[in-house]
Amino acid sequence: MKPNEGGIATPLIVHYPQKFKIQQNKLTNQIGHLIDIMPTILEVSGTAYPTTFHNGQPIPPLEGKAL
């Protein structure tokens, strides 16, 4: 990443050895976006995304994909 790239290439550091089996100190060029954080958290926690609010109103569909 070059310093002049701003927010278009921001590094993300993740440490969760029980879930992610990669070599330590290894960099990856996998592309992700902010909308991918929620699906990733849901997958790691084993939680399903709800389809309705408590009063029966529909929730917009989840966007993004798990990293």
C-alpha positions in Angstrom: 0.0 0.0 0.0 1.3 3.4 -0.9 0.7 6.3 1.5 -1.1 8.3 -1.1 -3.8 5.7 -1.7 -5.9 6.9 1.1 -8.8 4.7 2.1 -8.9 2.7 -1.1 -6.3 0.1 0.2 -6.6 0.0 4.0 -5.0 -3.0 5.7 -7.0 -5.2 8.0 -5.4 -7.4 10.6 -7.3 -10.4 11.8 -6.2 -12.8 14.5 -8.5 -15.8 15.2 -6.4 -18.9 15.0 -9.4 -21.3 15.8 -11.1 -20.2 12.6 -8.4 -19.0 10.2 -5.8 -21.6 9.4 -3.1 -19.6 7.6 0.6 -19.2 8.2 1.6 -16.7 10.7 3.0 -13.4 9.4 1.6 -14.1 6.0 0.1 -11.3 3.9 -2.7 -11.9 1.5 -4.0 -9.8 -1.4 -7.6 -10.8 -0.8 -10.0 -8.0 -1.6 -12.7 -7.1 0.9 -15.1 -4.2 1.6 -16.7 -2.8 4.6 -20.0 -4.6 3.8 -18.1 -7.9 4.1 -17.4 -7.4 7.8 -21.0 -8.3 8.9 -21.2 -11.6 7.0 -17.8 -12.5 8.3 -18.8 -11.9 11.9 -22.1 -13.9 11.4 -20.2 -16.8 9.9 -17.5 -16.9 12.6 -20.1 -16.7 15.4 -22.4 -19.2 13.8 -25.3 -16.8 13.9 -28.0 -16.5 11.3 -29.0 -13.1 9.8 -32.5 -12.2 10.9 -35.2 -11.7 8.3 -37.7 -9.6 10.4 -37.5 -7.0 13.2 -39.3 -7.8 16.5 -42.5 -6.1 15.2 -42.6 -8.2 12.0 -41.1 -5.5 9.7 -38.8 -7.0 7.0 -35.1 -6.4 7.3 -33.2 -5.5 4.1 -31.2 -8.4 2.8 -27.6 -8.8 4.0 -25.0 -7.5 1.5 -21.4 -8.6 1.1 -19.8 -12.0 1.6 -17.8 -13.5 4.4 -14.1 -13.0 4.1 
